[in-house]
Amino acid sequence: MNVSSAASIASSLSQARVADAVSTLVLKKALELQAQQAAQLIAALPQTAPSAPAHLGQNIDVRV
């Protein structure tokens, strides 16, 4: 292996590391934006009162 091929390999590895770091940062930013949008959607849901009285749905009648 000569010096020029070693330098070429080192340069390629360095570029790959930079590309991986950039990809990771873009992914993190996209995940943060999605989390913010999901939180906004949840906050925008209307708060509704229960339509049935509280005592309904507490018991199950089982007959054989």
FENQUIRA-V399823 format. One line per field, one symbol per residue. ss: DSSP state (A for helix, B for strand, O for the rest). Layout:
ss=???
//
This chain:
ss=OOAAAAAAAAAAAAAAAAAAAAAAAAAAAAAAAAAAAAAAAAAAOOOOOOOOOOOOOOOOOOOO
//
